[in-house]
Amino acid sequence: MSNKRLNDKNQTYTIGLLTCYISPGAREYVIKTPSKLFNAFDLLTWIIISFLINSFLYKHAVMVFLIWLFLKKKTVRKESILAIRDVGIQVKTTYWGGSSVSRFINRQKVEDVIINEGISFWQIKSYMAILVKGENKMIVVFENLLPRLDPVLIHVYQGVRTILFS
């Protein structure tokens, strides 16, 4: 564990891209995207836009810019899970554009928290999910960023279960 800071009874520490906030009766785990705000795709896009502007193709340049802006706003910046003893779980996704989507699951509706594996043609990905009573779909935590099983998912799984099922 690196970057450990203790405040009264609150504790904050970082493991790679995972930041943990622990206070009595609650734990929050935040994963930030490993990609930067400006990357090679963005550079290529701006080169194309510059070329289109220099070629007096303004409509095309505006169209490429709007598509780039739309894709950028929908890029995930961070995902988090907040577990509060006797209250429930909040799962939140924050985008580069500043918007966020969150879902709260009441403690009485949480059936279980699991780590599962998804198998695709080329790889096996581990993910953490929340089983909710009365729903036939589980809620996948960190659905867009899909962190590694060890140490991130195991650490979050143990912490959330400690709060909810202690």
BANU-859605 format. One record per residue (C-alpha): y, z, x. Coordinates in steps of 0.05 Angstrom, whole numbers, plus 32768, in hexadecimal, padded with zeros to 4 digits. Layout:
BANU-859605
REC,Y,Z,X $
...
END
This chain:
BANU-859605
REC,8000,8000,8000 $
REC,8044,7FEE,801A $
REC,808C,7FFF,8006 $
REC,807B,8043,7FE8 $
REC,80B4,806B,7FC9 $
REC,80AE,80AE,7FA5 $
REC,80E3,80C8,7F75 $
REC,80D6,810C,7F55 $
REC,8097,80FB,7F2C $
REC,80A3,80AF,7F2B $
REC,8082,8083,7F5F $
REC,808E,803B,7F72 $
REC,8066,8011,7FA3 $
REC,8056,7FC9,7FB3 $
REC,8015,7FA5,7FC3 $
REC,8025,7F5D,7FD5 $
REC,8046,7F3E,7F98 $
REC,8034,7F79,7F6B $
REC,8066,7FB1,7F60 $
REC,804D,7FF1,7F3F $
REC,807A,8022,7F1A $
REC,8057,8064,7F0A $
REC,8075,809C,7EE1 $
REC,8055,80D4,7EBA $
REC,8031,80B4,7E7F $
REC,8043,806C,7E90 $
REC,8034,8036,7EC2 $
REC,8054,7FF2,7ECA $
REC,8038,7FBA,7EF6 $
REC,8064,7F7E,7F06 $
REC,804D,7F3F,7F29 $
REC,8081,7F0E,7F43 $
REC,8073,7EC5,7F4F $
REC,8066,7EB3,7F98 $
REC,808F,7E73,7F91 $
REC,80D9,7E70,7FA0 $
REC,810F,7E5D,7F6F $
REC,811B,7E1C,7F95 $
REC,80DE,7DF7,7FB0 $
REC,80C8,7DB2,7FC9 $
REC,80C1,7D97,7F82 $
REC,8109,7DAB,7F74 $
REC,8121,7D8A,7FB5 $
REC,80FC,7D4A,7FA2 $
REC,811A,7D4B,7F5C $
REC,8161,7D53,7F77 $
REC,8156,7D1A,7FA8 $
REC,8140,7CEE,7F6E $
REC,817C,7D04,7F45 $
REC,81AB,7CF4,7F7F $
REC,818B,7CB0,7F88 $
REC,8193,7CA1,7F3D $
REC,81DC,7CB6,7F3F $
REC,81EA,7C8B,7F7C $
REC,81C8,7C51,7F59 $
REC,81F6,7C5C,7F1C $
REC,81BB,7C6D,7EF0 $
REC,81DD,7CA9,7ED0 $
REC,81B2,7CAC,7E91 $
REC,8173,7CAF,7EBA $
REC,8191,7CE4,7EE8 $
REC,81A4,7D0F,7EAC $
REC,815E,7D06,7E8E $
REC,813C,7D1B,7ECF $
REC,816C,7D56,7ED5 $
REC,815D,7D6E,7E8E $
REC,8112,7D68,7E98 $
REC,8118,7D8F,7EDA $
REC,8143,7DC4,7EB8 $
REC,8112,7DCB,7E7E $
REC,80D7,7DD3,7EAE $
REC,80FD,7E04,7ED9 $
REC,810F,7E30,7E9E $
REC,80C6,7E34,7E89 $
REC,80AD,7E48,7ECE $
REC,8093,7E8F,7ECF $
REC,80BA,7EBF,7EFD $
REC,8092,7EFE,7EF1 $
REC,805F,7F1E,7EC3 $
REC,8056,7F68,7EB5 $
REC,802B,7F9A,7E8F $
REC,8046,7FDE,7E79 $
REC,8014,8012,7E62 $
REC,802E,8051,7E40 $
REC,7FFF,808A,7E31 $
REC,7FF2,8094,7DE5 $
REC,8023,805B,7DD5 $
REC,8005,8018,7DEC $
REC,800D,7FDD,7E1A $
REC,8045,7FAA,7E22 $
REC,8036,7F67,7E44 $
REC,8074,7F40,7E5A $
REC,8082,7EFC,7E79 $
REC,80C6,7EEC,7E96 $
REC,80DD,7EA4,7EA5 $
REC,810D,7E88,7ED9 $
REC,813D,7E76,7EA2 $
REC,8145,7EC0,7E91 $
REC,811E,7EC1,7E50 $
REC,80E2,7EED,7E47 $
REC,80A8,7EF5,7E17 $
REC,8087,7F38,7E0B $
REC,8050,7F53,7DDF $
REC,8042,7F9B,7DCE $
REC,7FFD,7FB4,7DBB $
REC,7FF9,7FF8,7D99 $
REC,7FC9,8029,7DBB $
REC,7F9E,802F,7D7C $
REC,7F92,7FE3,7D7D $
REC,7F7D,7FE0,7DC6 $
REC,7F32,7FDB,7DC6 $
REC,7F29,7FD2,7E11 $
REC,7F48,7FB7,7E51 $
REC,7F1A,7F89,7E79 $
REC,7F16,7F5E,7EB7 $
REC,7EF4,7F1C,7EA7 $
REC,7EE6,7EDB,7ECB $
REC,7EF9,7E95,7EB5 $
REC,7ED1,7E5C,7ED1 $
REC,7EEE,7E17,7ED9 $
REC,7ED1,7DDA,7EF9 $
REC,7EED,7DEB,7F3E $
REC,7EF7,7E36,7F40 $
REC,7EEA,7E7B,7F24 $
REC,7F28,7EA3,7F11 $
REC,7F28,7EED,7F01 $
REC,7F58,7F05,7ECC $
REC,7F69,7F46,7EA7 $
REC,7F69,7F46,7E5B $
REC,7F75,7F76,7E22 $
REC,7F45,7F77,7DE8 $
REC,7F69,7F86,7DA7 $
REC,7F47,7FA1,7D68 $
REC,7F48,7F70,7D2F $
REC,7F59,7F33,7D5A $
REC,7F29,7EFF,7D71 $
REC,7F53,7EEB,7DAE $
REC,7F5F,7F18,7DEA $
REC,7FA3,7F1F,7E0B $
REC,7FA2,7F07,7E53 $
REC,7FCE,7F30,7E82 $
REC,7FF1,7F09,7EBA $
REC,7FDA,7EC9,7E97 $
REC,8008,7E9A,7EBD $
REC,8007,7EB8,7F03 $
REC,7FBC,7ECC,7F05 $
REC,7FBC,7EFC,7F40 $
REC,7F80,7F08,7F6D $
REC,7F49,7F38,7F57 $
REC,7F4D,7F63,7F95 $
REC,7F7B,7F89,7F9D $
REC,7FAA,7F77,7F64 $
REC,7F80,7F72,7F24 $
REC,7F53,7FAC,7F37 $
REC,7F8F,7FD8,7F46 $
REC,7FB2,7FC6,7F04 $
REC,7F72,7FCD,7EDC $
REC,7F64,8013,7EF7 $
REC,7FAC,8029,7EEB $
REC,7FB0,800F,7EA4 $
REC,7F6D,802E,7E92 $
REC,7F83,8071,7EB0 $
REC,7FBF,8072,7E82 $
REC,7F9D,8059,7E42 $
REC,7F58,8077,7E46 $
REC,7F61,80B7,7E6F $
END
